[in-house]
Amino acid sequence: MYRYPLALASGLALWLAFPSHNLWIMAPIGVALLALATSGARAWQGAMLGLLSGLACFVPLLSWSGVYVGALPWIALAVLESLYIALLGMACALLQGGPSASGVVRVRPMVVALVWVAQEFLRDNTPFGGFPWARLAFSQADSPLAALASLGGAPGLTFGVALVGGLAAAGVGRLIGSRHSAGQPGLRSKGMARSLVVTTFCFAGAIAVMLVPALIPRPVDGPTAQFLAVQGNVPRPGLNFNAERRAVLDDHARVTAQAAAAVKAGTRPKPDLVVWPENASDIDPLRNPDAANVITGAVDAMNTPLVLGAVLDEPKPMVSNASLLYLPGRGLTARYVKRHPVPFAEYIPYRSFFRHFSDKVDLVYSDFVAGNSVGVFRVPTTGGQTIAAGPIICFEVAYDGLVRDTVDHGANVLLVQTNNATFGFTDESVQQLAISRIRAIEHGRSIVHVSTVGVSALITPDGTAHQLSTLFTPAVLAAELPLRTERTVADRVGPWPEYLASAGVAVMLALLALRRVQRRR
């Protein structure tokens, strides 16, 4: 009966690891509790334990997804994500085996770590392109483990977190075994001595894996450029945040004009690039001269290139979520269209089917089309540097391949443009900011993380967030940020860590199935 309380505690611990709780140490503790709960369990029981752990984590963690659309989409998403933890629980139960004759609870730390990476690989890509929110890696922005992202990306960081948890669980399992041996005279001295040595090794290993990554350098040197991010705010939070679309555009232009006046007065340095967030202009400036005039007026006022998020009425009857580059005196010179629109938010798959469950699907009256090109905006600066800015739109920051592609195409700074107005005063914005911080470490790049309503920040390549804004307040963030071109180890190894981990788990499960077939014969 101890298994289900452990699984429940595991999920709650995982939830507490993420912002806004930010108790990063709870992530390996959550992994350890689930590893102990599933050790020696039957496959079906492991699945149930994983499902319980997943629900205890995802139901509170993803509550922001239902703040304006009701409980059904929120609970459906939480259950879907929890099913992957159920698969993880089943795999752990199958691959860890039962208790030994001496009563030791068997936990295989390497198996636990590999299974967590494989689970996230599956969850990040299925269905409809996956939903890689709440990965173990994204809870570690303030952890000494965070530097592992520069070596193995987010999968490598998840592996490190899960390995710490697995080693801690193995140590606890040995302690349980030593207590069992103490009650059996024939096993007492020999069993306790061995358990003590192994327990010490496991706990020492967990501490070492957790602390040693702090020694990995996170360089922030290199040439710099001056950036200015504008959080213009919206008239109201919620699904109708942009009901007054012109007001949203005007607010961003007004805040930019105020910053331009400060530049002319000499109280603020002149930026090399100004960045507005996603949905700064939901009026298509390519087809609406009035909106275009507001944007070019802001560019002229600052006399600086501007990157902004806009919704384009193309290709008809669909629309595009785009990032646009405007240059002084030249107007629009480049665009990037979001490559991974969010299912059930920016487009509705199988609309007629899902309408049976909720009429909220028709709030998305025009589906967003996916772009097919990686975007890198090349902007010359007055200091002789070239800003190679890689636009990343909203939830795209959670997808390994989309961010990696941008760096592979030469980006020396990343622009994460987002709109958090549809999630109100929830933890979604700080959870997304934590993802950007991990991406900065992973790729060794500065990040301009700018939202319509916050939380916005300027992030240096070591993952430090500067000038954090508050929610639903106009703000201007300005600073010099490094323009680094060096590629990290994670950039070079690409997706191979999660490929190898997933293949390893698949091979272990196949060998286990083969052995069981041979035994039956």
Phi and psi in degrees as a GROMACS rama.xvg file:
@    title "Ramachandran Plot"
@    xaxis  label "Phi"
@    yaxis  label "Psi"
@TYPE xy
-70.0367  -19.3401  TYR-2
-63.8158  -45.5816  ARG-3
-70.8852  -40.4873  TYR-4
-59.7988  -37.6232  PRO-5
-63.6754  -41.8258  LEU-6
-65.3605  -41.4257  ALA-7
-62.7736  -45.5701  LEU-8
-63.1531  -33.7781  ALA-9
-60.6714  -49.3563  SER-10
-63.5652  -40.4771  GLY-11
-65.9736  -37.8816  LEU-12
-63.3221  -42.6133  ALA-13
-61.9335  -41.7664  LEU-14
-59.7956  -43.086  TRP-15
-68.4788  -17.2138  LEU-16
-71.7085  -22.8765  ALA-17
-94.1291  159.509  PHE-18
-61.3145  145.608  PRO-19
-93.7524  5.40619  SER-20
-73.4834  -42.458  HIS-21
61.3717  30.4884  ASN-22
-93.7448  75.3451  LEU-23
-58.0594  -29.3859  TRP-24
-64.7748  -19.5998  ILE-25
-71.3001  -18.3487  MET-26
-65.7074  -54.2489  ALA-27
-63.6937  -30.1838  PRO-28
-65.0784  -42.4679  ILE-29
-61.7476  -41.6344  GLY-30
-61.289  -44.0881  VAL-31
-61.9559  -43.4716  ALA-32
-63.916  -40.2916  LEU-33
-71.2187  -35.7756  LEU-34
-62.2666  -42.1324  ALA-35
-66.8899  -40.1046  LEU-36
-64.1393  -36.3963  ALA-37
-90.3569  -12.845  THR-38
-64.1483  124.288  SER-39
80.8243  0.473789  GLY-40
-81.734  156.738  ALA-41
-72.0626  162.781  ARG-42
-58.7012  -47.2799  ALA-43
-64.4525  -35.3538  TRP-44
-69.0819  -39.8456  GLN-45
-59.6335  -39.0049  GLY-46
-64.3062  -42.2332  ALA-47
-65.933  -39.276  MET-48
-64.2456  -43.5171  LEU-49
-62.903  -40.9305  GLY-50
-62.105  -43.7448  LEU-51
-62.6155  -44.139  LEU-52
-61.7114  -44.2455  SER-53
-61.0869  -44.1105  GLY-54
-64.8569  -40.475  LEU-55
-63.5809  -27.359  ALA-56
-87.0651  -54.5467  CYS-57
-76.3512  -31.1278  PHE-58
-60.1208  -51.593  VAL-59
-73.5788  -33.9238  PRO-60
-66.3081  -36.9578  LEU-61
-101.112  18.8985  LEU-62
-59.5821  -26.0889  SER-63
-61.3079  -23.8635  TRP-64
-72.189  -13.1881  SER-65
-116.096  11.0539  GLY-66
-62.9619  -31.6257  VAL-67
-119.632  -9.31108  TYR-68
-111.841  0.971411  VAL-69
96.565  175.411  GLY-70
-74.6343  -29.9971  ALA-71
-60.6357  -52.4633  LEU-72
-62.2157  -38.3402  PRO-73
-61.4722  -51.5361  TRP-74
-66.707  -39.0002  ILE-75
-60.838  -43.0836  ALA-76
-66.021  -42.4472  LEU-77
-63.1286  -40.9911  ALA-78
-66.2835  -43.8266  VAL-79
-57.6549  -48.1287  LEU-80
-64.7852  -34.9193  GLU-81
-68.3678  -27.0996  SER-82
-62.7607  -30.9726  LEU-83
-70.0606  -36.0344  TYR-84
-68.7353  -29.6621  ILE-85
-62.9231  -42.9116  ALA-86
-63.0223  -39.1978  LEU-87
-61.3487  -45.5234  LEU-88
-60.6925  -40.4677  GLY-89
-63.546  -44.8028  MET-90
-63.1686  -40.9434  ALA-91
-63.5776  -40.9537  CYS-92
-63.5302  -41.268  ALA-93
-69.5703  -41.16  LEU-94
-92.1705  -14.8455  LEU-95
-88.6755  -23.805  GLN-96
77.8351  177.844  GLY-97
-89.7279  179.674  GLY-98
-64.6763  150.648  PRO-99
-78.0178  172.324  SER-100
-62.3371  -27.4002  ALA-101
-84.2316  1.14051  SER-102
89.5172  2.62334  GLY-103
-67.7074  132.198  VAL-104
-80.7758  112.881  VAL-105
-78.945  120.603  ARG-106
-126.149  127.224  VAL-107
-105.058  99.2326  ARG-108
-56.1141  -42.0375  PRO-109
-65.8027  -38.4445  MET-110
-62.9588  -46.0139  VAL-111
-57.3287  -46.2261  VAL-112
-64.5376  -44.097  ALA-113
-65.5293  -39.4544  LEU-114
-65.9742  -37.69  VAL-115
-63.6959  -42.2301  TRP-116
-64.4928  -43.5682  VAL-117
-64.1998  -40.1353  ALA-118
-61.1567  -44.2892  GLN-119
-67.7237  -35.0471  GLU-120
-60.1046  -43.4658  PHE-121
-67.7187  -44.9431  LEU-122
-67.8871  -31.9374  ARG-123
-74.6022  -12.3233  ASP-124
-123.839  -9.43326  ASN-125
-135.972  152.474  THR-126
-84.3915  173.001  PRO-127
51.8692  38.4635  PHE-128
89.3157  -2.03642  GLY-129
82.5725  172.511  GLY-130
-143.371  88.2211  PHE-131
-83.6894  34.425  PRO-132
-77.4968  154.13  TRP-133
60.7472  37.017  ALA-134
-74.0139  152.174  ARG-135
-51.9784  -39.8784  LEU-136
-57.7059  -36.2371  ALA-137
-79.1567  -0.0208489  PHE-138
-95.8719  1.0785  SER-139
-112.765  22.1563  GLN-140
-60.6721  -28.4216  ALA-141
-105.598  11.7666  ASP-142
-94.7306  151.339  SER-143
-63.6709  -19.1793  PRO-144
-71.3726  -17.5825  LEU-145
-56.1901  -31.927  ALA-146
-63.213  -18.6666  ALA-147
-60.6676  -22.3921  LEU-148
-61.4274  -30.2117  ALA-149
-74.3782  -13.7294  SER-150
-99.8164  -45.2708  LEU-151
-126.959  16.2054  GLY-152
67.3985  -166.999  GLY-153
-59.9595  -39.0146  ALA-154
-61.4333  -39.2438  PRO-155
-65.5016  -36.689  GLY-156
-69.4658  -42.2743  LEU-157
-58.237  -42.3632  THR-158
-58.4187  -44.5536  PHE-159
-62.7099  -44.4155  GLY-160
-61.7292  -46.609  VAL-161
-68.0384  -32.6741  ALA-162
-67.252  -40.427  LEU-163
-59.4108  -46.4582  VAL-164
-62.9928  -40.5715  GLY-165
-65.4423  -41.6652  GLY-166
-65.0141  -41.5424  LEU-167
-63.0699  -41.8057  ALA-168
-64.9649  -39.1001  ALA-169
-62.9273  -38.8738  ALA-170
-63.9956  -42.9471  GLY-171
-63.9869  -40.6558  VAL-172
-60.1174  -38.5231  GLY-173
-67.4729  -37.3494  ARG-174
-62.3957  -41.3326  LEU-175
-61.9052  -40.3935  ILE-176
-65.2868  -37.2104  GLY-177
-66.9482  -34.9815  SER-178
-67.3486  -36.2885  ARG-179
-65.497  -41.9655  HIS-180
-66.179  -33.6031  SER-181
-63.223  -24.8157  ALA-182
-87.6181  0.672533  GLY-183
-123.617  105.802  GLN-184
-51.7357  -37.2443  PRO-185
-70.3351  -21.908  GLY-186
-106.349  -5.67342  LEU-187
-57.7394  -62.4919  ARG-188
-68.6563  -47.3557  SER-189
-67.696  -46.8997  LYS-190
-67.0953  -40.6739  GLY-191
-68.0664  -39.3809  MET-192
-62.9798  -44.999  ALA-193
-66.9994  -41.915  ARG-194
-63.282  -37.4704  SER-195
-63.6588  -42.7387  LEU-196
-64.2089  -47.7845  VAL-197
-66.4122  -40.2954  VAL-198
-60.4689  -46.2155  THR-199
-60.1141  -43.3563  THR-200
-61.4876  -43.9281  PHE-201
-64.1686  -47.4615  CYS-202
-67.7204  -38.7066  PHE-203
-65.0869  -39.3915  ALA-204
-63.524  -40.9824  GLY-205
-62.5976  -43.3708  ALA-206
-65.2022  -41.6793  ILE-207
-64.3659  -46.331  ALA-208
-61.1084  -33.0857  VAL-209
-76.8689  -35.4672  MET-210
-97.4901  -33.5755  LEU-211
-58.8426  -37.5538  VAL-212
-58.484  -19.5468  PRO-213
-62.5955  -18.575  ALA-214
-82.0829  -12.9501  LEU-215
-69.4621  126.409  ILE-216
-67.8777  147.039  PRO-217
-125.969  81.7653  ARG-218
-66.4096  143.713  PRO-219
-129.296  15.3114  VAL-220
-82.7634  179.667  ASP-221
117.47  175.046  GLY-222
-63.127  155.83  PRO-223
-127.738  164.176  THR-224
-140.824  156.728  ALA-225
-93.7426  124.867  GLN-226
-116.715  149.402  PHE-227
-135.031  119.52  LEU-228
-108.429  135.942  ALA-229
-114.054  118.761  VAL-230
-103.327  98.7013  GLN-231
-83.4051  -16.881  GLY-232
75.8647  171.766  ASN-233
-132.275  160.233  VAL-234
-61.3984  -33.4373  PRO-235
-155.86  147.72  ARG-236
-76.6373  165.832  PRO-237
111.751  -173.899  GLY-238
-65.8247  -26.1057  LEU-239
-98.3999  30.9495  ASN-240
-55.5832  -31.5919  PHE-241
-111.021  29.2811  ASN-242
-61.331  -31.846  ALA-243
-105.425  74.1128  GLU-244
-60.6671  -37.996  ARG-245
-66.808  -33.2754  ARG-246
-65.1932  -39.0707  ALA-247
-63.7566  -46.4083  VAL-248
-61.9422  -45.7855  LEU-249
-63.1495  -36.647  ASP-250
-63.4168  -41.4924  ASP-251
-68.2022  -37.7543  HIS-252
-67.4899  -39.04  ALA-253
-65.1861  -45.7124  ARG-254
-64.1397  -36.6342  VAL-255
-66.4308  -40.2238  THR-256
-63.119  -37.3574  ALA-257
-64.2529  -41.6636  GLN-258
-65.3427  -38.2982  ALA-259
-63.1626  -38.6975  ALA-260
-64.0356  -37.6889  ALA-261
-66.9192  -35.774  ALA-262
-64.1067  -45.8863  VAL-263
-64.6406  -31.2297  LYS-264
-79.5771  -8.18435  ALA-265
82.7909  9.19371  GLY-266
-93.104  -5.8022  THR-267
-140.808  136.181  ARG-268
-66.9891  147.916  PRO-269
-71.4585  127.348  LYS-270
-78.3618  156.049  PRO-271
-88.5536  -22.8399  ASP-272
-153.206  133.867  LEU-273
-105.455  138.294  VAL-274
-126.121  124.143  VAL-275
-103.456  158.134  TRP-276
-82.4534  178.275  PRO-277
-56.3607  143.534  GLU-278
64.9011  16.9083  ASN-279
-61.6806  -32.1271  ALA-280
-130.897  98.5427  SER-281
-85.9449  3.14014  ASP-282
-95.8082  120.777  ILE-283
-61.9371  109.879  ASP-284
-73.118  -14.3386  PRO-285
-76.8521  -21.3945  LEU-286
-120.553  -4.69487  ARG-287
-124.044  101.452  ASN-288
-58.1644  -31.8177  PRO-289
-63.7904  -45.7413  ASP-290
-64.9704  -40.186  ALA-291
-61.6906  -37.8482  ALA-292
-66.6223  -37.8624  ASN-293
-62.5805  -43.2303  VAL-294
-68.002  -48.1804  ILE-295
-66.4202  -29.1574  THR-296
-64.9331  -39.0416  GLY-297
-66.952  -40.3149  ALA-298
-62.8735  -44.3549  VAL-299
-67.7329  -36.5488  ASP-300
-62.543  -38.7118  ALA-301
-91.274  -21.1906  MET-302
54.0331  45.8788  ASN-303
-143.146  144.663  THR-304
-56.6126  147.026  PRO-305
-131.189  132.288  LEU-306
-112.136  126.805  VAL-307
-136.866  156.42  LEU-308
-92.2885  133.657  GLY-309
-143.69  154.255  ALA-310
-101.363  122.607  VAL-311
-104.232  136.761  LEU-312
-82.5894  62.5574  ASP-313
-160.174  153.851  GLU-314
-76.8518  133.456  PRO-315
-56.3188  139.731  LYS-316
-89.6074  11.2422  PRO-317
-91.7351  176.552  MET-318
-129.243  169.419  VAL-319
-128.698  137.175  SER-320
-93.7074  109.713  ASN-321
-124.423  155.801  ALA-322
-114.036  127.763  SER-323
-119.201  139.92  LEU-324
-107.254  121.685  LEU-325
-112.062  135.907  TYR-326
-114.251  145.72  LEU-327
-58.8085  130.447  PRO-328
78.339  -8.04306  GLY-329
-120.414  -20.5046  ARG-330
76.9533  -148.422  GLY-331
-69.6607  124.827  LEU-332
-122.138  -18.1031  THR-333
-157.824  155.453  ALA-334
-144.705  155.03  ARG-335
-132.781  131.46  TYR-336
-106.117  130.14  VAL-337
-49.837  125.819  LYS-338
-87.2966  -15.9964  ARG-339
-132.691  76.1202  HIS-340
-58.3127  147.527  PRO-341
-83.3105  121.64  VAL-342
-63.5148  141.28  PRO-343
70.1268  4.78756  PHE-344
-127.564  -44.4779  ALA-345
-110.918  -15.4288  GLU-346
-153.778  155.967  TYR-347
-114.567  106.531  ILE-348
-73.0967  140.838  PRO-349
50.3858  53.3262  TYR-350
-54.9067  -45.754  ARG-351
-63.4955  -33.5354  SER-352
-70.8737  -49.4245  PHE-353
-73.9733  -14.9161  PHE-354
-65.088  -23.8658  ARG-355
-64.7269  -24.0189  HIS-356
-96.6146  -30.1546  PHE-357
-160.637  132.545  SER-358
-78.0376  -2.95753  ASP-359
-65.4183  -17.6649  LYS-360
-61.2722  -26.5533  VAL-361
-82.0499  -1.7711  ASP-362
-65.7198  -26.6811  LEU-363
-90.7248  86.6107  VAL-364
-82.7114  -19.6363  TYR-365
-130.315  120.922  SER-366
-70.9718  141.537  ASP-367
-82.99  138.282  PHE-368
-92.2718  148.783  VAL-369
-84.9812  135.667  ALA-370
-74.9273  164.744  GLY-371
-127.037  12.495  ASN-372
-130.126  141.726  SER-373
-72.9527  137.333  VAL-374
-105.79  128.066  GLY-375
-138.283  116.26  VAL-376
-93.6044  122.406  PHE-377
-101.288  116.425  ARG-378
-124.19  115.831  VAL-379
-72.0349  147.74  PRO-380
-114.46  162.969  THR-381
-67.5714  -21.2362  THR-382
-84.431  2.03904  GLY-383
92.2782  -5.89663  GLY-384
-83.5561  162.108  GLN-385
-116.681  121.403  THR-386
-82.9424  118.007  ILE-387
-103.825  89.138  ALA-388
-91.2063  125.601  ALA-389
-101.479  107.346  GLY-390
-74.2242  131.79  PRO-391
-126.316  120.071  ILE-392
-100.198  113.408  ILE-393
53.6565  -120.096  CYS-394
-65.6005  -10.9103  PHE-395
-57.2453  -26.0244  GLU-396
-64.0318  -19.767  VAL-397
-83.2182  -9.38831  ALA-398
-100.348  117.942  TYR-399
-52.6347  -52.1813  ASP-400
-64.7253  -36.2834  GLY-401
-66.2544  -42.192  LEU-402
-71.7398  -42.061  VAL-403
-61.3565  -40.3516  ARG-404
-57.7852  -40.4293  ASP-405
-64.1674  -43.1651  THR-406
-67.2688  -41.3646  VAL-407
-60.7274  -26.5215  ASP-408
-89.6361  10.6189  HIS-409
104.106  7.24975  GLY-410
-64.1688  131.767  ALA-411
-107.496  1.77662  ASN-412
-154.987  147.797  VAL-413
-112.723  139.263  LEU-414
-112.513  104.874  LEU-415
-93.8757  103.377  VAL-416
-102.054  122.168  GLN-417
-139.485  164.837  THR-418
-133.708  109.891  ASN-419
-102.141  9.78055  ASN-420
-62.3174  -29.6031  ALA-421
-75.3986  -1.7978  THR-422
-116.842  6.31302  PHE-423
57.3661  -147.929  GLY-424
-91.0602  63.5959  PHE-425
-118.425  -177.386  THR-426
-82.6395  -2.37906  ASP-427
-56.8376  -42.3503  GLU-428
-66.1274  -40.3758  SER-429
-76.4847  -28.576  VAL-430
-65.618  -40.0192  GLN-431
-68.456  -38.8956  GLN-432
-61.4296  -38.7612  LEU-433
-61.8707  -36.3368  ALA-434
-63.5129  -44.3937  ILE-435
-61.1019  -36.6849  SER-436
-64.532  -40.2053  ARG-437
-66.3683  -39.2146  ILE-438
-62.6082  -37.1848  ARG-439
-60.4895  -43.3313  ALA-440
-68.4361  -44.0861  ILE-441
-57.8747  -42.2356  GLU-442
-107.507  -1.67671  HIS-443
61.2465  39.8359  GLY-444
-124.063  144.785  ARG-445
-69.3532  151.62  SER-446
-134.533  128.354  ILE-447
-94.2949  104.518  VAL-448
-102.023  103.763  HIS-449
-125.913  130.259  VAL-450
-118.456  155.717  SER-451
-59.9104  -37.3187  THR-452
-126.481  -1.5898  VAL-453
99.2281  167.127  GLY-454
-83.0912  126.082  VAL-455
-103.265  157.815  SER-456
-165.225  158.651  ALA-457
-105.832  124.421  LEU-458
-114.999  126.995  ILE-459
-85.0188  164.196  THR-460
-62.7995  -11.6826  PRO-461
-87.355  3.37174  ASP-462
90.0489  3.75541  GLY-463
-80.2623  129.061  THR-464
-94.8815  127.976  ALA-465
-114.846  148.485  HIS-466
57.7256  46.6699  GLN-467
-60.8751  130.27  LEU-468
-88.1014  167.164  SER-469
-99.3336  161.123  THR-470
-70.7441  141.977  LEU-471
53.1212  46.7766  PHE-472
-140.484  129.915  THR-473
-60.0988  140.503  PRO-474
-153.091  151.935  ALA-475
-123.694  126.183  VAL-476
-114.308  127.994  LEU-477
-141.304  135.038  ALA-478
-170.941  161.873  ALA-479
-82.4405  131.264  GLU-480
-124.055  143.435  LEU-481
-64.7957  143.164  PRO-482
-109.052  88.7612  LEU-483
-94.1406  139.997  ARG-484
-113.875  -11.066  THR-485
-64.3138  138.509  GLU-486
-92.2508  137.887  ARG-487
-80.3651  168.527  THR-488
-58.3787  -39.2281  VAL-489
-60.8916  -37.1027  ALA-490
-63.025  -37.4191  ASP-491
-76.3646  -38.1496  ARG-492
-81.8707  -20.4829  VAL-493
59.0348  -136.038  GLY-494
-83.2985  1.84402  PRO-495
-61.5408  -34.1831  TRP-496
-56.2641  -45.2341  PRO-497
-76.7384  -28.2169  GLU-498
-62.4553  -47.8388  TYR-499
-66.8685  -41.2311  LEU-500
-62.2086  -44.3821  ALA-501
-65.6413  -40.633  SER-502
-64.4916  -39.3599  ALA-503
-61.7173  -43.3765  GLY-504
-65.0563  -41.9634  VAL-505
-61.3822  -41.0174  ALA-506
-65.5336  -43.6976  VAL-507
-61.6528  -41.9934  MET-508
-67.5849  -37.9352  LEU-509
-65.5461  -42.8429  ALA-510
-64.7108  -38.5221  LEU-511
-62.7027  -44.8281  LEU-512
-62.7785  -39.0386  ALA-513
-64.5981  -42.8438  LEU-514
-62.7997  -39.0468  ARG-515
-66.8619  -37.9021  ARG-516
-64.3242  -42.0005  VAL-517
-65.0165  -37.1282  GLN-518
-65.0357  -40.9069  ARG-519
-64.2316  -33.6524  ARG-520
